[in-house]
Amino acid sequence: MYWKNLYRGFLMGVSDLVPGVSGGTIAVLLGIYQQLIDSISGLFTREWKKHIQFLLPLAMGVASAIIILSKVMKWLLNHYEMATFYFFLGLIIGVLPYLFRESNIKQLFKWYHYLFLLAGIGIILLIGIGTEKTEIITDRSLLTYGYLFLSGVIASAAMILPGISGSFVLLILGVYYTAIDAVDHLEISVILVMGSGIFIGVISISKLIKFFLNHYRTATFAMVIGLVIGSVFVIFPGWAVNFSQMLLFVFVFSAGLFVAYILGKVEY
């Protein structure tokens, strides 16, 4: 078992709770993104036991973060929303040096790769245009459960793509607060329905990502870099309104950069 993945999964779970921050981005930062995609894609192959040993501790870490910290994240977003997003801005920007190095941007990027990069930025900005819906869905009809399942499938693709936040997609679809409330109150029916949609979506999209990484690696990294850069614009919470707030934002942003740097050092 890759028990080190417990803390990695925990960090990914924390990021997946925040609209605008991708668990895939954290996986990139931790240096496990390629292995994550390979393991998910190989889950139903003859080497499934090896992949389970990698994924199970990771999933346990993600689940524990979501269960333990859902209340904390709700409190932070309610009381220190801007500061919380500045911390994650630092984390996201801290990912970029690794992506530049991993993609060998100076030597391998051609002019058309920058078009992919711009396309990635554009995709994130288009997603960010969606109207945020903050009400909790109380209706529990079959149609509602079908919509929750479909929302899980759609959001799952975002959860494993760097730069696209699954939580943000759920927010746009109008089910984010319903999902957080279900986890907070352990509403098993909603958790199972959305969890099933997320599981099916993750398995499906990982095979597609693996194909592009294997056959169009540089172009894929160009797109990923664009997605990450675009997410910076989407989750930017605004400027400080006074000096004390500015100091707080500078501090938490610097803390995010520092955490990204330390994680990178630990992993490599």
Phi, psi and omega in degrees: 000141176271076186294341175298337181289348176300312181286328177296314178297323179300315179296321178294321179296319178299314182293325181291344177282341187258120176299126180106346181244129186261137172297329176296325177297317179295322177297322176297313180301322182279354178077021183243010187298312180299316180293325177299312180296316179299319183290318178295317180295327183267012184297330182248036176246182180293339180264027186299329181296319179296319181288326177298320180297330177279318189278326186299309177298326179296313179296322178297320178295316179299311182298317181295321178296316182294318181290314186286321192255003181300320178293317181298316182294322176299318181293316180297317181290331178282326187251329182224052186299310184295317180296320179299316181289330175294323176298315180288332172300317177299318178298314183296313179296328177293343178283330189302317178302323177295317181296319178298319181290316183294324182274353182052054190301326184291323185264325189262339184286126171259176183300323183286339176294329177290335174292320175297320179299314178295324177297320178298317177298316181298320180299314181296318181295322177295319178297323183289349181285342185303149179282129180280132179243124189253358182281153177267130179284120182259340179291135181238046178279170178299323179296320178297315179296324176297319179292321178297320178297312180297322177298321177297319179298313182295315182292331183299322178299320180290328184295329183255358174266124178301135176097332179257124182268127175297321179296322180293321177297318176298324179295316179296321180284352177084019183238004183298310182292331175294318180293315180296319179295323179294319177293319181299321182255011179050052176277096192300320184298315180292318180299316181294317182294311180290323177298321178296318178296319179296316181299312181296318180295318180298315180299318184290310187289331182297324178295322179293316179297318179299320179300313182291324178294324181283327187252333182223058189300311183295317179296322179295317178294325177299317178296317180298317178300319177297319178298317181294314179298317179299324181294333177298316179292323184292317185266000179301120189273354182115173184270159178291149182258348177210173187294317181296321178293321178299318178298317179299315182294319178298319181296310184289327176296315178296324178296320177297316176298318181294317178299318178299318180295314181295317179299317178298320178294317181296318185286330185252000000 
